[in-house]
Amino acid sequence: LSAGAEVVVGTHRLRCLDVLGSGSYSVVWRAEVLSVEGPVDPDSPTARRPGLVALKDVICRSDSSLKQTVFEVQLLMAAELQSLLTDQNGGMVVPEDDIHRLPTCLAHSVTQCRDCWVVRCAMTILPGEQLDQWLHREALAADAAARSLPSLASPPASPRSDQGRAALPWASYL
């Protein structure tokens, strides 16, 4: 893909604008929604925030990378389904995207080429840093917090029988 390129992902026709980020095997583009085929649910993220989406373009050269990438798409879709709430009348209400840390998958496609697969996912754009940077920062914070917890200098003594061996068979392993 390149800036200005038009691509169809599922029901969405998009135009790539500029690169939001890139990794070892993918590029995420800021893309403009040119059109959406079929009826659009008024509660969908496309209807609520028309205009711009993030378009993740992944080149998969192995079965394992294809499975991993499709799993990521399925994870986003499952998270969206889980976040749906039911109102008092049994209707579906979708909470605002910006209270979630995961983007909403709007559409995706998988295309098999001669020596690879191309997986594309159109998703909502979240404000702030890239998800992998946020996860890395949170993991470092959690590690620092775990290191600050007091540690036991020596394990507690296990109960002993009168003969000096552990009273319970499993206690000697503690």
LUMNU-994997 format. One record per residue: residue in three letters; x, y, z of N, C-alpha, C in turn. Coordinates in Angstrom, 3 decimals, decimal comma. Example, Ala and Ser with C-alpha at 12.3 -4.5 7.8 and 13.67 -1.06 7.14 Angstrom:
2
   residuo        n.X        n.Y        n.Z       ca.X       ca.Y       ca.Z        c.X        c.Y        c.Z
       ALA     13,190     -5,690      7,800     12,300     -4,500      7,800     13,200     -3,300      7,800
       SER     12,850     -2,250      7,080     13,670     -1,060      7,140     12,900      0,030      7,870
***
This chain:
174
   residuo        n.X        n.Y        n.Z       ca.X       ca.Y       ca.Z        c.X        c.Y        c.Z
       LEU      0,831     -1,185      0,000      0,000      0,000      0,000      0,874      1,247      0,000
       SER      0,260      2,356     -0,380      0,956      3,634     -0,368     -0,074      4,736     -0,155
       ALA      0,394      5,912      0,198     -0,509      7,035      0,401     -1,302      7,281     -0,876
       GLY     -2,606      7,425     -0,729     -3,486      7,644     -1,870     -4,098      6,373     -2,438
       ALA     -3,544      5,212     -2,077     -4,057      3,941     -2,592     -5,458      3,684     -2,037
       GLU     -6,340      3,162     -2,897     -7,683      2,785     -2,470     -7,750      1,273     -2,349
       VAL     -8,425      0,798     -1,310     -8,508     -0,625     -1,036     -9,889     -0,944     -0,472
       VAL    -10,370     -2,137     -0,772    -11,636     -2,603     -0,213    -11,318     -3,638      0,861
       VAL    -11,846     -3,397      2,065    -11,673     -4,314      3,195    -13,074     -4,650      3,685
       GLY    -13,500     -5,886      3,451    -14,866     -6,262      3,814    -15,859     -5,367      3,097
       THR    -16,699     -4,676      3,854    -17,724     -3,801      3,276    -17,248     -2,355      3,139
       HIS    -15,998     -2,063      3,505    -15,479     -0,695      3,521    -14,522     -0,430      2,356
       ARG    -14,766      0,652      1,630    -13,822      1,122      0,618    -13,055      2,267      1,261
       LEU    -11,719      2,150      1,275    -10,861      3,074      2,018     -9,791      3,686      1,126
       ARG     -9,297      4,862      1,536     -8,144      5,488      0,891     -7,073      5,692      1,948
       CYS     -5,877      5,156      1,711     -4,756      5,303      2,638     -4,282      6,751      2,632
       LEU     -4,070      7,312      3,827     -3,618      8,694      3,940     -2,153      8,772      4,349
       ASP     -1,829      8,257      5,542     -0,457      8,280      6,026     -0,251      7,138      7,014
       VAL      0,997      6,841      7,315      1,343      5,729      8,197      1,218      6,174      9,654
       LEU      0,454      5,398     10,421      0,350      5,629     11,863      1,461      4,918     12,622
       GLY      1,866      3,750     12,128      2,906      2,973     12,782      3,258      1,766     11,937
       SER      4,371      1,139     12,283      4,766     -0,062     11,542      5,525     -0,983     12,474
       GLY      5,527     -2,252     12,102      6,227     -3,273     12,861      7,027     -4,137     11,920
       SER      7,436     -5,297     12,403      8,298     -6,164     11,600      7,571     -6,767     10,398
       TYR      6,271     -6,938     10,486      5,563     -7,533      9,354      4,239     -6,842      9,054
       SER      4,018     -5,640      9,570      2,768     -4,939      9,299      2,974     -3,434      9,286
       VAL      2,019     -2,762      8,651      1,969     -1,310      8,621      0,541     -0,918      8,966
       VAL      0,393      0,092      9,822     -0,935      0,606     10,158     -1,065      1,985      9,538
       TRP     -2,087      2,119      8,698     -2,351      3,359      7,973     -3,525      4,106      8,585
       ARG     -3,470      5,430      8,545     -4,662      6,243      8,764     -5,361      6,233      7,404
       ALA     -6,634      5,852      7,394     -7,351      5,729      6,128     -8,704      6,436      6,211
       GLU     -9,117      6,953      5,083    -10,404      7,637      4,965    -11,446      6,639      4,461
       VAL    -12,613      6,625      5,101    -13,706      5,769      4,641    -14,368      6,466      3,461
       LEU    -14,283      5,848      2,282    -14,908      6,416      1,085    -16,356      5,975      0,957
       SER    -16,610      4,712      1,300    -17,984      4,208      1,255    -18,079      2,913      2,054
       VAL    -19,314      2,576      2,429    -19,597      1,320      3,121    -20,760      0,673      2,386
       GLU    -20,570     -0,573      1,944    -21,628     -1,287      1,236    -22,680     -1,782      2,214
       GLY    -23,917     -1,761      1,784    -25,004     -2,294      2,593    -25,449     -1,315      3,661
       PRO    -26,470     -1,719      4,406    -26,982     -0,840      5,468    -25,980     -0,715      6,608
       VAL    -25,930      0,468      7,212    -25,037      0,718      8,339    -25,877      0,864      9,597
       ASP    -25,601      0,022     10,587    -26,279      0,112     11,880    -25,966      1,474     12,490
       PRO    -26,988      2,251     12,900    -26,716      3,589     13,452    -25,883      3,568     14,733
       ASP    -25,828      2,435     15,438    -25,018      2,329     16,643    -23,605      1,828     16,370
       SER    -23,286      1,528     15,107    -21,963      0,991     14,793    -20,903      2,087     14,897
       PRO    -19,656      1,696     15,146    -18,579      2,686     15,209    -18,434      3,479     13,918
       THR    -18,710      2,865     12,755    -18,614      3,574     11,483    -19,630      4,710     11,432
       ALA    -20,855      4,463     11,925    -21,878      5,501     11,916    -21,591      6,581     12,947
       ARG    -21,052      6,172     14,105    -20,796      7,129     15,179    -19,557      7,970     14,925
       ARG    -18,567      7,415     14,233    -17,325      8,145     13,961    -16,926      7,922     12,508
       PRO    -17,706      8,469     11,591    -17,371      8,269     10,181    -16,117      9,047      9,808
       GLY    -15,527      8,684      8,723    -14,396      9,457      8,237    -13,084      8,725      8,258
       LEU    -12,478      8,567      9,449    -11,141      7,996      9,520    -11,124      6,684     10,295
       VAL    -10,292      5,766      9,826    -10,082      4,485     10,499     -8,586      4,174     10,480
       ALA     -8,194      3,204     11,272     -6,849      2,643     11,193     -6,949      1,390     10,329
       LEU     -6,068      1,272      9,371     -6,046      0,109      8,482     -4,741     -0,637      8,712
       LYS     -4,848     -1,826      9,302     -3,657     -2,648      9,549     -3,478     -3,567      8,349
       ASP     -2,310     -3,506      7,740     -1,975     -4,282      6,549     -0,849     -5,230      6,930
       VAL     -1,155     -6,532      6,942     -0,198     -7,534      7,415      0,124     -8,506      6,286
       ILE      1,404     -8,751      6,077      1,860     -9,758      5,112      2,259    -10,996      5,912
       CYS      1,589    -12,107      5,668      1,866    -13,368      6,375      2,532    -14,337      5,406
       ARG      3,739    -14,747      5,727      4,486    -15,657      4,849      4,520    -17,094      5,358
       SER      3,841    -17,356      6,475      3,785    -18,720      7,004      2,398    -18,977      7,583
       ASP      2,078    -20,249      7,722      0,799    -20,620      8,330      0,685    -20,082      9,748
       SER      1,794    -20,143     10,493      1,739    -19,689     11,887      1,492    -18,184     11,982
       SER      2,108    -17,386     11,101      1,860    -15,937     11,153      0,438    -15,613     10,695
       LEU     -0,098    -16,384      9,743     -1,493    -16,198      9,333     -2,428    -16,504     10,492
       LYS     -2,200    -17,617     11,175     -3,046    -17,984     12,317     -2,984    -16,931     13,410
       GLN     -1,789    -16,409     13,702     -1,617    -15,386     14,731     -2,369    -14,106     14,362
       THR     -2,257    -13,695     13,104     -2,902    -12,462     12,658     -4,411    -12,596     12,658
       VAL     -4,920    -13,720     12,182     -6,372    -13,950     12,198     -6,867    -14,031     13,641
       PHE     -6,067    -14,610     14,533     -6,430    -14,652     15,946     -6,575    -13,235     16,510
       GLU     -5,663    -12,335     16,152     -5,755    -10,948     16,616     -7,059    -10,298     16,161
       VAL     -7,438    -10,537     14,904     -8,702     -9,996     14,380     -9,877    -10,585     15,158
       GLN     -9,855    -11,902     15,366    -10,928    -12,553     16,112    -11,001    -12,044     17,545
       LEU     -9,846    -11,770     18,140     -9,803    -11,235     19,501    -10,467     -9,861     19,571
       LEU    -10,163     -9,003     18,610    -10,815     -7,683     18,568    -12,323     -7,816     18,403
       MET    -12,741     -8,729     17,536    -14,178     -8,926     17,314    -14,850     -9,485     18,566
       ALA    -14,199    -10,422     19,240    -14,762    -11,004     20,462    -14,838     -9,966     21,570
       ALA    -13,827     -9,108     21,668    -13,843     -8,055     22,685    -14,986     -7,090     22,432
       GLU    -15,239     -6,783     21,180    -16,356     -5,894     20,835    -17,684     -6,536     21,223
       LEU    -17,851     -7,815     20,914    -19,093     -8,504     21,285    -19,276     -8,523     22,794
       GLN    -18,185     -8,734     23,516    -18,248     -8,786     24,974    -18,630     -7,432     25,560
       SER    -18,227     -6,350     24,876    -18,475     -5,015     25,417    -19,894     -4,515     25,148
       LEU    -20,624     -5,230     24,322    -21,991     -4,800     24,054    -22,845     -4,959     25,304
       LEU    -23,632     -3,960     25,595    -24,508     -3,983     26,758    -25,950     -4,036     26,307
       THR    -26,812     -4,581     27,120    -28,232     -4,628     26,806    -28,947     -3,565     27,620
       ASP    -29,789     -2,738     26,945    -30,541     -1,721     27,680    -31,803     -2,331     28,287
       GLN    -32,625     -1,519     28,926    -33,813     -2,010     29,627    -34,820     -2,662     28,692
       ASN    -34,813     -2,286     27,423    -35,752     -2,853     26,452    -35,164     -4,031     25,689
       GLY    -34,003     -4,485     26,086    -33,372     -5,616     25,405    -32,571     -5,206     24,190
       GLY    -32,480     -3,906     23,901    -31,722     -3,423     22,754    -30,241     -3,378     23,056
       MET    -29,443     -3,348     22,015    -28,005     -3,320     22,177    -27,517     -1,877     22,248
       VAL    -26,666     -1,605     23,193    -26,061     -0,295     23,348    -24,556     -0,488     23,346
       VAL    -23,870      0,203     22,456    -22,419      0,081     22,376    -21,805      1,260     23,113
       PRO    -20,973      1,004     24,117    -20,331      2,103     24,838    -19,377      2,874     23,924
       GLU    -19,044      4,087     24,308    -18,108      4,907     23,535    -16,760      4,201     23,421
       ASP    -16,174      4,248     22,230    -14,899      3,563     21,981    -13,759      4,082     22,842
       ASP    -13,750      5,391     23,129    -12,576      5,941     23,789    -12,455      5,539     25,252
       ILE    -13,420      4,791     25,806    -13,248      4,289     27,159    -12,593      2,912     27,144
       HIS    -12,386      2,367     25,942    -11,766      1,048     25,799    -10,328      1,205     25,355
       ARG     -9,508      0,255     25,699     -8,118      0,276     25,276     -7,933     -0,477     23,967
       LEU     -8,899     -1,291     23,571     -8,802     -2,037     22,320     -9,629     -1,359     21,239
       PRO     -9,122     -1,320     20,012     -9,917     -0,764     18,921    -11,040     -1,719     18,532
       THR    -12,035     -1,192     17,845    -13,132     -2,006     17,329    -12,811     -2,397     15,895
       CYS    -12,898     -3,685     15,585    -12,694     -4,175     14,219    -13,957     -3,868     13,420
       LEU    -13,832     -3,023     12,395    -14,977     -2,643     11,566    -15,162     -3,592     10,398
       ALA    -14,061     -4,055      9,833    -14,099     -4,976      8,698    -12,713     -5,594      8,551
       HIS    -12,672     -6,768      7,944    -11,370     -7,400      7,693    -11,448     -8,229      6,415
       SER    -10,281     -8,540      5,879    -10,213     -9,395      4,697     -8,917    -10,196      4,747
       VAL     -8,961    -11,373      4,128     -7,773    -12,222      3,983     -7,686    -12,589      2,508
       THR     -6,552    -12,266      1,896     -6,345    -12,549      0,480     -5,122    -13,432      0,329
       GLN     -5,285    -14,555     -0,383     -4,144    -15,437     -0,613     -3,445    -15,013     -1,893
       CYS     -2,143    -14,812     -1,799     -1,311    -14,483     -2,950     -0,465    -15,711     -3,296
       ARG      0,449    -15,567     -4,237      1,247    -16,704     -4,669      2,100    -17,275     -3,542
       ASP      2,764    -16,413     -2,764      3,669    -16,908     -1,722      3,366    -16,340     -0,330
       CYS      2,184    -15,754     -0,149      1,838    -15,190      1,152      0,329    -14,954      1,244
       TRP     -0,090    -14,483      2,402     -1,456    -14,025      2,610     -1,373    -12,566      3,021
       VAL     -2,346    -11,785      2,601     -2,443    -10,398      3,034     -3,699    -10,298      3,892
       VAL     -3,510     -9,914      5,144     -4,632     -9,737      6,065     -4,762     -8,242      6,315
       ARG     -5,971     -7,724      6,112     -6,225     -6,305      6,358     -7,373     -6,188      7,346
       CYS     -7,215     -5,265      8,272     -8,230     -5,033      9,299     -8,458     -3,528      9,418
       ALA     -9,694     -3,093      9,148    -10,070     -1,694      9,360    -10,638     -1,604     10,764
       MET    -10,103     -0,674     11,559    -10,519     -0,562     12,955    -10,581      0,897     13,379
       THR    -11,238      1,112     14,496    -11,314      2,468     15,021     -9,927      2,940     15,435
       ILE     -9,722      4,244     15,339     -8,466      4,852     15,775     -8,628      5,257     17,229
       LEU     -7,694      4,829     18,058     -7,723      5,207     19,464     -6,736      6,346     19,694
       PRO     -7,106      7,296     20,531     -6,152      8,361     20,848     -5,038      7,817     21,739
       GLY     -3,888      8,426     21,671     -2,796      8,021     22,551     -1,757      7,206     21,822
       GLU     -0,968      6,487     22,604      0,152      5,741     22,057     -0,295      4,433     21,424
       GLN      0,625      3,821     20,679      0,334      2,536     20,056      0,111      1,492     21,141
       LEU     -0,758      0,525     20,846     -1,132     -0,494     21,822      0,074     -1,264     22,340
       ASP      1,006     -1,666     21,456      2,153     -2,439     21,925      3,054     -1,617     22,841
       GLN      3,154     -0,296     22,614      3,928      0,557     23,515      3,251      0,653     24,882
       TRP      1,924      0,776     24,873      1,169      0,841     26,124      1,335     -0,457     26,913
       LEU      1,215     -1,599     26,223      1,372     -2,890     26,893      2,770     -3,028     27,480
       HIS      3,792     -2,610     26,742      5,169     -2,696     27,233      5,341     -1,829     28,484
       ARG      4,823     -0,601     28,437      4,931      0,306     29,579      4,219     -0,271     30,794
       GLU      3,019     -0,839     30,594      2,263     -1,434     31,699      2,985     -2,658     32,267
       ALA      3,608     -3,459     31,398      4,360     -4,635     31,874      5,550     -4,208     32,716
       LEU      6,244     -3,150     32,298      7,374     -2,641     33,090      6,902     -2,122     34,447
       ALA      5,760     -1,423     34,458      5,216     -0,907     35,725      4,828     -2,058     36,649
       ALA      4,219     -3,101     36,092      3,824     -4,252     36,901      5,053     -4,975     37,452
       ASP      6,098     -5,088     36,633      7,332     -5,726     37,089      7,971     -4,924     38,221
       ALA      7,988     -3,600     38,068      8,566     -2,737     39,112      7,762     -2,857     40,407
       ALA      6,445     -2,918     40,289      5,596     -3,059     41,473      5,848     -4,401     42,151
       ALA      6,008     -5,458     41,368      6,253     -6,788     41,944      7,604     -6,826     42,651
       ARG      8,604     -6,143     42,106      9,936     -6,122     42,727      9,945     -5,336     44,035
       SER      9,005     -4,407     44,183      8,978     -3,590     45,399      8,269     -4,293     46,560
       LEU      7,621     -5,420     46,294      6,964     -6,171     47,366      8,008     -6,825     48,264
       PRO      7,743     -6,878     49,567      8,716     -7,542     50,447      8,806     -9,024     50,111
       SER     10,018     -9,533     50,142     10,195    -10,963     49,883     10,528    -11,654     51,193
       LEU     10,284    -12,935     51,222     10,613    -13,722     52,411     12,094    -14,071     52,380
       ALA     12,799    -13,731     53,435     14,234    -14,022     53,493     14,477    -15,518     53,489
       SER     13,652    -16,230     54,227     13,756    -17,682     54,230     12,350    -18,227     54,367
       PRO     12,113    -19,386     53,783     10,763    -19,948     53,854     10,404    -20,306     55,294
       PRO      9,126    -20,260     55,611      8,725    -20,623     56,967      9,057    -22,082     57,248
       ALA      9,337    -22,352     58,504      9,650    -23,736     58,902      8,408    -24,592     58,740
       SER      8,619    -25,806     58,256      7,476    -26,707     58,103      7,240    -27,440     59,425
       PRO      5,997    -27,817     59,675      5,708    -28,556     60,913      6,512    -29,855     60,952
       ARG      7,052    -30,166     62,096      7,875    -31,373     62,235      7,212    -32,345     63,209
       SER      7,432    -33,609     62,968      6,951    -34,629     63,892      7,975    -34,767     65,021
       ASP      7,699    -35,611     65,926      8,641    -35,838     67,035      9,970    -36,404     66,539
       GLN      9,974    -37,068     65,397     11,201    -37,669     64,894     12,029    -36,670     64,056
       GLY     11,581    -35,423     63,912     12,352    -34,426     63,183     12,069    -34,378     61,695
       ARG     11,225    -35,242     61,173     10,907    -35,156     59,743      9,579    -34,418     59,595
       ALA      9,280    -33,994     58,394      8,061    -33,228     58,151      6,848    -34,044     58,558
       ALA      5,920    -33,393     59,273      4,718    -34,076     59,741      3,774    -34,387     58,587
       LEU      3,752    -33,552     57,579      2,909    -33,794     56,418      3,815    -34,070     55,232
       PRO      3,501    -35,070     54,387      4,415    -35,436     53,307      4,743    -34,254     52,372
       TRP      3,758    -33,425     52,093      3,983    -32,322     51,164      4,690    -31,149     51,824
       ALA      4,755    -31,083     53,151      5,345    -29,941     53,847      6,835    -29,818     53,586
       SER      7,505    -30,907     53,283      8,948    -30,846     53,051      9,256    -30,128     51,741
       TYR      8,291    -29,987     50,887      8,518    -29,310     49,614      8,267    -27,826     49,693
       LEU      7,744    -27,319     50,800      7,456    -25,892     50,938      8,682    -25,092     51,263
***
